[in-house]
Amino acid sequence: GIGLSVTESGESIDVVPLSRRSDRKYIIKVPKNVKIKYEHSTPYGSQLKVKNVSAEIEASTNHNAIFLENVTGPVTINTVHGNVDAIFTTVNQASPTSIISAHGLIDVTLPANTKANLSMDSNWGELYTDMTIEMEESEDGLKTYSSNVKGTINGGGVSIKLSSAHGNIYLIYIYHFRHNRH
């Protein structure tokens, strides 16, 4: 009677809404070390919120905003029209993190000691950061500042890719005051 189909297959549990146009909101609680995979392809629904997860998160949406709070990753996010707001408590160094939104903005907060190989790009948006990024040099020895930034943070580490074709990208340290930049 709650409008969900729940099936178990091996180590996976699939939770699927029965109606694509349902305006219901669901809260699903799982242990913090459980891998989460979320897919949403209809224009209905509003947002995905994931909090306090210390495992891999994979999400694919068309129209949903995605909020990640107190996560470690690795994270793989792909959305067409949704904004992505992610606050990492630490960044898992075992596997890369990738956050891509075609038309939405990306707002990522990392701990100051994060070691990463960073790639950020936005064709029509702006890139904002308060981090010291050691930029890669081009073949002619010049550092290029444009809509595409590649470099390292704190000497390098896990790969972090942030990409939004039409939206701004914000990358800040966790200790700064966060306010709504949307």
C-alpha positions as CSV (number, residue, x, y, z in Angstrom):
1,G,0.0,0.0,0.0
2,I,3.0,2.4,0.0
3,G,3.5,2.3,-3.8
4,L,6.8,0.5,-3.9
5,S,8.0,-2.8,-5.2
6,V,10.8,-4.3,-3.2
7,T,12.7,-7.3,-4.5
8,E,15.8,-9.0,-3.3
9,S,18.2,-10.6,-5.8
10,G,21.5,-12.0,-4.4
11,E,23.2,-9.2,-2.4
12,S,21.0,-6.4,-4.1
13,I,17.7,-5.0,-2.9
14,D,15.8,-3.2,-5.7
15,V,13.2,-0.6,-4.6
16,V,11.0,0.7,-7.5
17,P,8.1,3.0,-7.3
18,L,5.0,1.5,-8.9
19,S,3.8,4.8,-10.4
20,R,6.1,7.1,-12.4
21,R,3.9,10.1,-11.5
22,S,3.7,9.6,-7.8
23,D,4.2,12.7,-5.6
24,R,5.1,10.6,-2.6
25,K,8.4,11.0,-0.8
26,Y,10.2,8.0,0.5
27,I,12.9,7.8,3.2
28,I,15.0,4.6,2.9
29,K,17.5,4.0,5.7
30,V,20.5,1.7,5.1
31,P,23.7,1.1,7.1
32,K,26.3,3.7,6.2
33,N,28.6,1.2,4.5
34,V,26.0,0.0,1.9
35,K,26.6,0.8,-1.7
36,I,23.8,2.9,-3.2
37,K,22.7,2.9,-6.8
38,Y,19.9,5.3,-7.8
39,E,18.3,5.6,-11.3
40,H,15.5,8.0,-12.2
41,S,14.6,8.7,-15.8
42,T,11.2,10.4,-15.8
43,P,10.6,14.1,-15.5
44,Y,8.5,13.4,-12.3
45,G,10.0,13.5,-8.8
46,S,12.0,16.2,-7.1
47,Q,15.3,15.3,-5.5
48,L,17.6,12.7,-4.1
49,K,19.1,13.2,-0.7
50,V,21.8,10.9,0.6
51,K,23.3,11.5,4.1
52,N,26.0,9.9,6.2
53,V,27.1,7.2,3.7
54,S,30.6,5.8,3.8
55,A,30.3,3.7,0.7
56,E,30.1,4.0,-3.1
57,I,27.2,6.2,-4.4
58,E,26.1,6.0,-8.0
59,A,23.2,8.1,-9.3
60,S,21.8,8.8,-12.7
61,T,18.9,11.2,-13.2
62,N,17.3,13.4,-15.8
63,H,15.5,16.1,-13.8
64,N,16.4,15.6,-10.2
65,A,18.6,17.7,-7.9
66,I,21.0,15.6,-5.9
67,F,22.2,16.4,-2.4
68,L,25.0,14.4,-0.8
69,E,25.9,15.2,2.8
70,N,28.6,13.6,5.0
71,V,29.7,11.2,2.3
72,T,33.1,9.7,1.5
73,G,32.6,8.2,-1.9
74,P,33.6,7.1,-4.4
75,V,30.8,9.0,-6.1
76,T,29.5,8.7,-9.7
77,I,26.8,11.2,-10.5
78,N,25.3,11.9,-13.9
79,T,22.3,14.2,-14.3
80,V,20.9,16.1,-17.3
81,H,19.0,19.0,-15.6
82,G,19.7,18.6,-11.9
83,N,22.0,20.6,-9.7
84,V,24.4,18.6,-7.5
85,D,25.4,19.6,-4.0
86,A,28.0,17.4,-2.3
87,I,29.7,17.6,1.1
88,F,32.4,15.1,1.7
89,T,33.6,14.3,5.2
90,T,36.7,12.6,3.6
91,V,37.4,11.5,0.1
92,N,37.9,7.8,-0.5
93,Q,41.3,7.3,-2.3
94,A,40.5,3.8,-3.6
95,S,38.4,4.8,-6.6
96,P,37.7,8.0,-8.7
97,T,34.8,10.4,-8.1
98,S,32.9,11.9,-11.1
99,I,30.1,14.4,-10.9
100,I,28.6,15.5,-14.2
101,S,25.6,17.7,-14.9
102,A,24.7,18.8,-18.4
103,H,22.6,21.9,-17.4
104,G,22.8,22.2,-13.6
105,L,25.4,23.6,-11.3
106,I,27.8,21.6,-9.2
107,D,28.7,22.6,-5.6
108,V,31.3,20.4,-3.9
109,T,32.9,20.8,-0.5
110,L,36.0,18.8,0.4
111,P,38.1,18.6,3.6
112,A,41.2,20.8,3.4
113,N,43.6,17.8,3.5
114,T,42.1,16.1,0.4
115,K,44.7,14.7,-2.0
116,A,43.4,14.6,-5.5
117,N,44.1,14.8,-9.2
118,L,41.4,17.4,-10.3
119,S,39.7,18.0,-13.6
120,M,37.0,20.7,-13.7
121,D,35.2,22.0,-16.9
122,S,32.2,24.0,-17.9
123,N,31.6,25.2,-21.4
124,W,29.0,27.9,-20.5
125,G,29.4,28.3,-16.7
126,E,32.1,29.6,-14.5
127,L,34.6,27.7,-12.2
128,Y,35.0,29.0,-8.6
129,T,37.3,27.6,-5.9
130,D,39.2,28.7,-2.8
131,M,41.6,25.7,-3.1
132,T,45.3,25.9,-4.2
133,I,45.4,23.9,-7.4
134,E,48.8,23.0,-8.8
135,M,47.9,23.5,-12.5
136,E,49.2,21.3,-15.3
137,E,51.3,23.2,-17.8
138,S,50.6,23.1,-21.5
139,E,53.2,21.9,-24.1
140,D,54.6,25.5,-24.4
141,G,55.1,25.6,-20.6
142,L,52.2,28.0,-19.9
143,K,49.4,27.5,-17.3
144,T,46.0,28.0,-18.9
145,Y,43.1,29.4,-17.0
146,S,39.9,28.8,-18.8
147,S,36.7,26.7,-18.7
148,N,38.9,23.6,-18.3
149,V,41.2,23.2,-15.3
150,K,43.4,20.2,-14.6
151,G,45.8,20.0,-11.7
152,T,46.5,18.5,-8.3
153,I,45.4,19.3,-4.8
154,N,47.8,18.6,-1.9
155,G,50.2,16.8,-4.1
156,G,47.7,14.7,-6.0
157,G,45.7,11.5,-5.2
158,V,42.4,10.1,-6.3
159,S,40.9,11.4,-9.5
160,I,38.0,13.9,-9.1
161,K,36.2,15.0,-12.2
162,L,33.6,17.8,-12.0
163,S,31.8,18.8,-15.3
164,S,28.8,20.9,-16.2
165,A,28.3,22.0,-19.7
166,H,25.9,24.9,-18.8
167,G,26.2,25.4,-15.0
168,N,28.8,26.9,-12.6
169,I,31.1,24.7,-10.6
170,Y,31.9,25.6,-7.0
171,L,34.7,23.7,-5.2
172,I,35.5,24.8,-1.7
173,Y,37.2,23.7,1.5
174,I,34.9,22.3,4.2
175,Y,35.8,24.8,6.9
176,H,34.4,27.8,5.0
177,F,30.9,29.1,5.7
178,R,28.5,27.4,3.3
179,H,25.7,29.5,2.0
180,N,23.2,29.0,-0.8
181,R,25.1,29.9,-4.0
182,H,22.3,28.6,-6.3
